[in-house]
């Protein structure tokens, strides 16, 4: 059990039969009445974000989450096959279990597989990935970094907005949290 006074961003709790991660919290002590904690919680399975208020000192069950580093080895039909880097055991995850991060899955990539009560509830990719641009409009002489953006398709099939000077075959760094272009690979 964890007290609402101990909430911090990143803390995982169990509510209504699912796992929620604290995104934001604010401890409020009004002039009249008792203190309370206003939180913004993100459901780790569905990704929904809700706001919820707890009384100060109210206890809720803390979610016991296990993370294991696994390497994506290959894709078998609709399933992604992962190998545990410590025990060398293979595991399979569907695209639904991986979630929206599936668009950046590349063979050989190491990810953290997140489990709760022996059920896979998600996959955490690195903060940024380096992928090759496979399709985009050609760059024209005079295009600059401040000129604008254009869509580009990378080797995994994901679409990312990139500066006008990026061309096919270049390797770019992409932020996996907000799908933004970070720069060319060094």
C-alpha positions in Angstrom: 0.0 0.0 0.0 1.1 3.5 -0.7 -0.2 6.8 0.7 -1.5 9.5 -1.6 1.1 11.8 0.1 3.9 9.7 -1.4 2.6 10.1 -5.0 5.4 11.2 -7.5 5.5 11.1 -11.3 6.2 7.5 -12.4 4.7 5.8 -9.3 2.4 2.9 -10.4 -0.8 2.1 -8.5 -3.7 -0.4 -8.8 -7.2 1.0 -9.2 -10.4 -0.6 -10.5 -8.5 -3.8 -11.6 -5.9 -2.1 -13.7 -2.5 -0.4 -13.5 -2.2 3.4 -13.5 1.0 5.5 -13.6 1.0 8.9 -11.9 1.8 11.5 -14.5 1.2 14.7 -12.4 0.2 15.3 -8.9 -0.6 18.4 -6.8 -0.9 18.4 -3.0 -3.6 21.0 -2.1 -4.3 22.4 1.3 -7.3 24.7 1.1 -7.9 27.3 3.7 -11.1 25.6 4.8 -11.5 21.8 4.9 -9.0 18.9 4.7 -6.0 18.5 2.4 -6.3 16.5 -0.8 -4.1 15.3 -3.7 -5.1 16.0 -7.2 -3.5 13.6 -9.7 -3.4 12.9 -13.4 -3.2 9.1 -14.0 -2.4 7.2 -17.2 -3.7 3.7 -17.7 -0.7 1.6 -18.6 -2.8 -0.9 -20.6 -5.1 1.4 -22.7 -3.1 4.7 -22.5 -6.2 6.6 -21.2 -5.5 9.6 -19.0 -7.9 10.6 -16.2 -7.8 13.1 -13.4 -8.6 11.8 -9.9 -8.6 13.4 -6.5 -7.5 11.5 -3.3 -7.8 12.5 0.3 -4.5 13.3 1.9 -3.1 10.2 3.5 -5.5 7.8 1.7 -3.8 4.5 0.9 -4.1 2.7 -2.4 -2.4 -0.6 -3.5 0.9 0.0 -5.2 1.3 -2.0 -8.5 4.2 -4.5 -8.6 5.6 -4.1 -12.0 8.4 -6.2 -13.4 10.6 -5.1 -16.3 12.8 -7.4 -18.3 15.2 -6.5 -21.2 14.4 -8.4 -24.3 15.6 -8.3 -27.9 13.3 -8.3 -30.8 14.7 -11.1 -33.0 12.1 -11.6 -35.8 8.5 -11.3 -36.7 6.4 -14.5 -37.1 3.1 -13.7 -38.9 1.3 -11.2 -36.7 3.5 -11.9 -33.6 6.8 -10.3 -32.6 9.3 -12.8 -31.2 11.5 -11.5 -28.4 14.5 -13.2 -26.6 15.2 -12.6 -22.9 18.7 -11.3 -22.7 19.4 -13.1 -19.4 17.8 -16.6 -19.8 17.8 -16.7 -23.7 14.1 -17.8 -23.6 11.9 -16.7 -26.4 8.6 -14.9 -25.9 5.9 -13.8 -28.3 3.9 -10.5 -28.2 1.1 -9.4 -30.5 0.9 -5.9 -32.0 -1.9 -5.2 -29.5 0.3 -6.0 -26.6 3.1 -3.7 -27.8 0.7 -0.9 -28.5 1.4 2.2 -30.6 5.2 1.7 -30.3 4.9 -1.2 -32.8 5.7 1.3 -35.6 9.3 1.6 -34.4 10.0 -2.1 -33.8 13.1 -3.2 -35.7 14.9 -6.5 -35.6 17.8 -6.5 -33.1 16.3 -3.7 -31.0 16.4 -4.1 -27.2 13.2 -3.1 -25.3 11.9 -3.4 -21.8 8.9 -5.7 -21.6 6.6 -4.6 -18.7 4.6 -7.2 -16.8 2.0 -7.0 -14.1 0.6 -10.1 -12.4 2.4 -12.2 -15.0 0.6 -10.4 -17.8 2.4 -8.3 -20.4 1.0 -4.8 -20.2 3.3 -3.0 -22.5 6.7 -2.5 -24.1 9.0 0.4 -23.4 11.2 1.4 -26.3 14.3 3.5 -26.0 13.6 7.3 -25.9 15.0 7.6 -29.4 15.7 5.3 -32.3 17.8 5.6 -35.5 16.0 4.6 -38.6 16.6 4.9 -42.4 14.4 7.1 -44.5 12.9 4.9 -47.3 10.4 7.3 -48.9 10.1 11.1 -49.0 10.0 13.9 -51.5 13.4 14.9 -52.9 15.2 17.8 -51.4 15.8 20.9 -53.5 18.8 23.2 -53.4 18.1 26.0 -51.0 16.0 24.0 -48.5 17.2 24.9 -45.0 16.6 23.6 -41.5 14.2 26.4 -40.7 12.2 26.3 -43.9 9.5 23.7 -43.0 8.8 20.1 -42.9 7.6 17.2 -45.1 6.4 13.7 -44.4 8.9 10.8 -44.6 8.4 7.1 -44.3 11.2 5.2 -42.4 12.2 1.5 -42.7 9.7 0.3 -40.2 6.8 1.9 -42.0 6.3 4.8 -39.6 5.6 8.3 -40.9 7.6 11.2 -39.4 7.7 14.9 -40.3 11.3 15.8 -41.2 13.0 19.0 -42.5 12.9 19.7 -46.2 16.6 18.8 -46.7 16.3 15.2 -45.6 16.5 12.7 -48.5 16.0 9.0 -49.1 18.7 6.8 -47.6 19.6 9.1 -44.7 19.5 7.7 -41.2 17.6 9.9 -38.8 17.0 9.9 -35.0 13.4 9.9 -33.9 11.8 10.6 -30.5 9.6 7.5 -29.8 7.4 9.4 -27.2 6.1 12.2 -29.5 7.1 10.9 -33.0 9.3 14.0 -33.6 12.5 14.3 -35.7 15.6 14.8 -33.5 18.3 15.1 -36.1 20.6 13.0 -38.4 22.5 10.1 -37.1 26.1 11.1 -36.0 
